[in-house]
Amino acid sequence: MNRKNPGPLVLDLGDQVAPPSPATAPPVPDPGAADMPEGRAMQGAITLGARKPSFLGRWAWRLGIAILGFALSLWTWDFVTGLVARNAVLGTLALVLVGAFVLVLIALALREWAAFARLARLDDLHQQAVAAHGTNDAKAAQAVVVRLNRLYAGRKDMEWARARLAEQAPDMFDADGILALAETTLMAPLDAAARREVESAARQVATVTAVVPIALADLVVALFANLRMIRRIAEIYGGRSGSLGSWRLTRAVFAHLVATGAVAVGDDLIGSVAGGGALARVSRRFGEGVINGALTARVGVAAIEVCRPLPFQVLRAPRVTGLVQRALTGLFSSTKGTR
């Protein structure tokens, strides 16, 4: 039976959208990139510490404190004078207590002023050493050594270093040799102590981030651990900063890190990032702990550079990767063994 050929079948689909091309398709998301830790606790702590209040905010705080102090002073005066009128013995006792409190406040203010002066002395020494090294001025270098001896005169842990410097300094006649001798004798033990402080702080921040699951706990611990670390580094190099001085120094270090873009993970954290990425496959918290510890080490290196009275000329500056490796060695070894 013969059938007629009906011909090709034509379907009118209207305006049909062209099929997507592989060239225009969106990239496939990398599942590992989303899990890569970023050290958000340390980044938040650095950003919070480096944040400078606005002009109006500073004056609002100043005026508020002035008004509160004025009100407390009037209330104290009325309280003491009223108590003296009622009972002379109790009024005298209250007057003595208020006077003692004022003396303590004056002593605290003097201590803070001395702390700022010592921090300024470290910065002045650093600038003087840089200038002496740049101009090769032997007299200026000798003046730096004299000031360093005076700075560490009352410290028992520096007696041997100061004695060695006094013994070998007469044999040096050029600025580079004098400054190199001062750096190798005086700065070497202080650098070692500062490195230990940085490693301890990095270990603490990494452990708390990895273990404590409470929200914002890692941010608070990171901020206070870095504050304590920076204060200890300043004390090691002769700063002995007070409460206000420590906060001002911390803000200076954090602001430097933010200005130079060192808050983000960079080339010197490649080894730590690799370890954090590997640990993130086991636990996100462990990966964040590694990166937060690495960023804490970076803050410590910046604090050493800020507080050190001599620039790094002969001795090698500490590296973040080395500090993190020594600080976190064995900390997550049991976790790695479970892979």
C-alpha positions as CSV (number, residue, x, y, z in Angstrom):
1,M,0.0,0.0,0.0
2,N,1.5,3.3,-1.1
3,R,1.4,6.3,1.2
4,K,1.9,9.8,0.0
5,N,4.9,11.6,1.4
6,P,3.5,14.4,3.6
7,G,6.8,16.4,3.5
8,P,8.8,17.9,6.3
9,L,7.0,18.8,9.5
10,V,7.4,22.5,10.4
11,L,6.6,23.7,13.9
12,D,6.2,27.4,14.6
13,L,7.8,28.0,18.1
14,G,7.9,31.8,17.8
15,D,10.9,33.7,19.3
16,Q,13.0,31.0,20.7
17,V,15.9,31.9,23.0
18,A,19.3,30.5,21.8
19,P,20.6,27.7,24.0
20,P,23.3,28.6,26.5
21,S,26.8,28.3,25.4
22,P,29.7,26.9,27.6
23,A,31.6,30.2,26.9
24,T,28.8,32.3,28.5
25,A,27.9,29.9,31.3
26,P,28.7,31.1,34.8
27,P,31.8,29.5,36.5
28,V,31.3,26.4,38.6
29,P,31.7,27.5,42.3
30,D,34.7,26.0,44.0
31,P,33.4,24.2,47.2
32,G,36.8,24.5,48.8
33,A,37.0,28.3,48.4
34,A,33.8,28.8,50.3
35,D,35.2,26.7,53.2
36,M,38.6,28.5,53.2
37,P,38.9,30.2,56.6
38,E,39.4,34.0,56.6
39,G,40.3,34.8,60.2
40,R,37.2,36.9,60.8
41,A,37.7,37.3,64.5
42,M,41.2,38.8,64.1
43,Q,40.1,40.9,61.1
44,G,37.2,42.2,63.2
45,A,39.5,42.9,66.2
46,I,42.0,44.8,64.1
47,T,39.3,46.8,62.3
48,L,37.7,47.6,65.7
49,G,41.0,48.6,67.3
50,A,42.1,50.7,64.3
51,R,38.8,52.6,64.0
52,K,39.2,56.2,64.8
53,P,36.3,58.1,66.3
54,S,34.9,61.0,64.4
55,F,35.5,64.7,65.4
56,L,32.0,65.0,66.8
57,G,32.3,61.7,68.6
58,R,35.5,62.7,70.3
59,W,34.1,66.0,71.5
60,A,30.9,64.3,72.7
61,W,33.0,62.0,74.9
62,R,35.2,64.9,76.1
63,L,32.2,67.1,77.0
64,G,30.3,64.2,78.6
65,I,33.3,63.3,80.8
66,A,33.8,66.9,81.7
67,I,30.1,67.3,82.7
68,L,30.2,64.1,84.7
69,G,33.4,65.1,86.5
70,F,32.0,68.5,87.3
71,A,28.8,67.0,88.7
72,L,30.7,64.5,90.8
73,S,33.0,67.2,92.1
74,L,30.0,69.4,93.2
75,W,28.3,66.3,94.7
76,T,31.5,65.4,96.6
77,W,31.9,69.0,97.9
78,D,28.3,69.2,99.1
79,F,28.6,65.8,100.7
80,V,31.9,66.6,102.6
81,T,30.8,70.1,103.7
82,G,27.4,68.8,104.8
83,L,29.0,66.0,106.7
84,V,31.5,68.4,108.4
85,A,28.6,70.6,109.5
86,R,26.8,67.6,111.0
87,N,29.7,65.7,112.5
88,A,33.3,67.1,112.6
89,V,34.9,63.6,113.0
90,L,33.0,62.0,110.1
91,G,33.5,65.1,107.9
92,T,37.3,65.0,108.6
93,L,37.4,61.3,107.7
94,A,35.5,61.9,104.5
95,L,37.8,64.8,103.6
96,V,40.9,62.6,104.1
97,L,39.4,59.8,101.9
98,V,38.6,62.3,99.2
99,G,42.1,63.8,99.4
100,A,43.6,60.3,99.2
101,F,41.5,59.5,96.1
102,V,42.7,62.7,94.4
103,L,46.3,61.9,95.2
104,V,45.8,58.4,93.6
105,L,44.3,60.0,90.5
106,I,47.3,62.3,90.3
107,A,49.7,59.4,90.6
108,L,47.8,57.5,87.9
109,A,48.0,60.6,85.6
110,L,51.8,60.9,86.3
111,R,52.3,57.2,85.5
112,E,50.4,57.5,82.2
113,W,52.5,60.6,81.3
114,A,55.7,58.7,82.1
115,A,54.4,55.8,79.9
116,F,53.8,58.1,77.0
117,A,57.3,59.6,77.5
118,R,58.9,56.2,77.5
119,L,57.1,55.2,74.3
120,A,58.2,58.5,72.7
121,R,61.8,57.8,73.8
122,L,61.7,54.4,72.0
123,D,60.5,56.1,68.8
124,D,63.1,58.9,69.1
125,L,65.9,56.3,69.6
126,H,64.7,54.4,66.5
127,Q,64.7,57.6,64.4
128,Q,68.1,58.6,65.7
129,A,69.6,55.2,64.9
130,V,68.2,55.3,61.4
131,A,69.7,58.7,60.9
132,A,73.1,57.7,62.2
133,H,73.1,54.6,60.0
134,G,72.1,56.7,56.9
135,T,74.8,59.3,57.5
136,N,77.4,56.9,58.9
137,D,77.9,59.3,61.8
138,A,80.0,57.6,64.5
139,K,79.3,60.2,67.2
140,A,75.5,59.9,66.6
141,A,75.8,56.1,66.8
142,Q,77.7,56.4,70.1
143,A,75.0,58.7,71.4
144,V,72.4,56.0,70.6
145,V,74.4,53.4,72.4
146,V,74.7,55.7,75.5
147,R,70.9,56.2,75.5
148,L,70.3,52.5,75.2
149,N,72.6,51.8,78.1
150,R,70.7,54.4,80.1
151,L,67.4,52.8,79.1
152,Y,68.3,49.3,80.2
153,A,70.5,50.3,83.2
154,G,68.0,49.1,85.9
155,R,67.3,45.7,84.4
156,K,69.1,42.6,85.7
157,D,68.3,40.6,82.6
158,M,70.4,43.1,80.6
159,E,73.4,43.2,82.8
160,W,75.5,40.7,80.8
161,A,74.5,42.2,77.5
162,R,75.4,45.7,78.7
163,A,78.8,44.5,80.1
164,R,79.6,42.8,76.8
165,L,78.7,46.0,74.9
166,A,80.9,48.1,77.1
167,E,83.8,45.7,76.6
168,Q,83.6,45.6,72.8
169,A,82.3,49.1,72.0
170,P,85.8,50.8,72.2
171,D,87.0,48.6,69.3
172,M,84.3,50.0,66.9
173,F,85.1,53.2,65.1
174,D,82.3,53.5,62.4
175,A,78.6,54.0,62.8
176,D,77.6,50.7,61.2
177,G,79.9,48.7,63.5
178,I,78.7,50.4,66.6
179,L,75.0,50.0,65.7
180,A,75.6,46.4,64.6
181,L,77.3,45.6,68.0
182,A,74.5,47.2,69.9
183,E,71.9,45.3,67.9
184,T,73.6,41.9,68.3
185,T,74.3,42.3,72.1
186,L,71.3,44.2,73.3
187,M,68.5,43.4,70.9
188,A,69.0,39.7,70.5
189,P,67.7,38.6,73.9
190,L,64.9,41.1,73.7
191,D,63.9,39.8,70.3
192,A,63.8,36.3,71.6
193,A,61.5,37.3,74.5
194,A,59.3,39.2,72.1
195,R,59.0,36.2,69.8
196,R,57.9,34.1,72.7
197,E,55.2,36.6,73.6
198,V,53.9,36.6,70.0
199,E,53.9,32.8,69.9
200,S,52.0,32.5,73.2
201,A,49.4,35.0,72.0
202,A,49.0,33.3,68.6
203,R,48.6,29.9,70.4
204,Q,45.9,31.3,72.7
205,V,43.9,32.9,70.0
206,A,44.1,29.8,67.8
207,T,43.0,27.5,70.7
208,V,40.1,29.7,71.8
209,T,38.8,30.1,68.2
210,A,39.0,26.3,67.6
211,V,37.6,25.1,70.9
212,V,35.1,27.8,72.1
213,P,31.9,27.8,70.0
214,I,30.3,30.8,71.7
215,A,29.5,33.7,69.3
216,L,31.8,36.7,69.6
217,A,34.0,34.9,72.2
218,D,36.8,34.5,69.7
219,L,36.6,38.3,68.8
220,V,36.8,39.3,72.5
221,V,39.6,36.9,73.2
222,A,41.5,38.0,70.1
223,L,41.2,41.7,71.0
224,F,42.3,41.3,74.6
225,A,45.1,38.8,73.7
226,N,46.5,41.3,71.2
227,L,46.2,44.1,73.7
228,R,48.2,42.2,76.3
229,M,50.7,41.0,73.7
230,I,51.4,44.5,72.4
231,R,51.8,45.8,76.0
232,R,54.2,43.0,76.9
233,I,56.3,43.7,73.8
234,A,56.5,47.3,74.7
235,E,57.6,46.4,78.2
236,I,60.3,44.0,76.8
237,Y,61.9,46.8,74.8
238,G,61.6,49.3,77.6
239,G,58.3,50.9,76.9
240,R,56.3,50.0,80.1
241,S,53.2,51.5,78.7
242,G,50.2,52.3,80.9
243,S,46.6,51.7,80.2
244,L,46.1,54.7,77.9
245,G,49.5,54.2,76.4
246,S,48.8,50.6,75.6
247,W,45.6,51.4,73.9
248,R,47.2,54.2,71.9
249,L,50.0,51.9,70.9
250,T,47.6,49.2,69.9
251,R,45.6,51.6,67.8
252,A,48.8,52.7,66.1
253,V,49.8,49.1,65.3
254,F,46.3,48.2,64.1
255,A,46.0,51.4,62.0
256,H,49.4,50.5,60.4
257,L,48.1,47.1,59.5
258,V,44.9,48.4,58.0
259,A,46.7,51.1,56.1
260,T,49.2,48.7,54.5
261,G,46.5,46.1,53.7
262,A,48.1,43.5,56.0
263,V,44.8,42.5,57.6
264,A,44.0,40.2,54.7
265,V,45.7,36.9,54.1
266,G,48.9,37.6,52.1
267,D,51.9,35.8,50.7
268,D,53.6,35.4,54.1
269,L,50.6,33.3,55.3
270,I,50.6,30.8,52.4
271,G,51.8,28.0,54.7
272,S,49.3,28.9,57.4
273,V,46.5,29.2,54.9
274,A,47.3,25.8,53.5
275,G,47.2,24.3,57.0
276,G,44.0,26.2,57.7
277,G,42.4,24.9,54.5
278,A,43.3,21.3,55.3
279,L,42.0,21.7,58.8
280,A,38.8,23.3,57.5
281,R,37.9,20.1,55.8
282,V,37.8,18.5,59.3
283,S,36.4,21.5,61.2
284,R,35.7,25.0,60.1
285,R,36.6,26.2,63.6
286,F,40.1,24.6,63.4
287,G,40.8,26.4,60.1
288,E,39.7,29.7,61.5
289,G,41.9,29.1,64.5
290,V,45.0,28.7,62.4
291,I,44.3,31.9,60.4
292,N,43.4,33.9,63.5
293,G,46.7,32.7,65.1
294,A,48.6,33.7,61.9
295,L,47.0,37.2,61.9
296,T,47.9,37.5,65.6
297,A,51.5,36.7,64.7
298,R,51.4,39.4,62.1
299,V,50.2,41.9,64.7
300,G,53.1,40.9,66.9
301,V,55.6,41.4,64.1
302,A,54.2,44.9,63.5
303,A,54.4,45.6,67.3
304,I,58.0,44.5,67.4
305,E,58.9,46.8,64.5
306,V,57.1,49.7,66.2
307,C,58.5,49.2,69.7
308,R,62.1,48.1,68.9
309,P,64.5,51.0,69.6
310,L,66.9,49.8,66.8
311,P,65.9,49.0,63.3
312,F,66.6,45.5,61.9
313,Q,70.0,45.9,60.2
314,V,72.1,42.8,61.2
315,L,69.6,40.5,62.8
316,R,66.9,39.0,60.8
317,A,63.4,40.3,61.4
318,P,60.9,37.7,62.6
319,R,58.7,36.0,59.9
320,V,55.0,35.3,60.4
321,T,55.2,31.8,59.0
322,G,58.0,30.8,61.3
323,L,56.2,32.2,64.4
324,V,53.0,30.4,63.5
325,Q,54.8,27.1,62.9
326,R,56.5,27.2,66.3
327,A,53.3,28.5,68.0
328,L,51.0,25.9,66.6
329,T,53.3,22.9,66.4
330,G,51.4,20.0,68.0
331,L,48.3,22.1,68.7
332,F,46.2,20.4,66.1
333,S,48.3,17.2,65.7
334,S,45.5,15.0,67.0
335,T,43.1,16.5,64.5
336,K,45.5,15.9,61.6
337,G,45.9,12.3,62.7
338,T,42.2,11.6,62.3
339,R,42.2,12.4,58.6
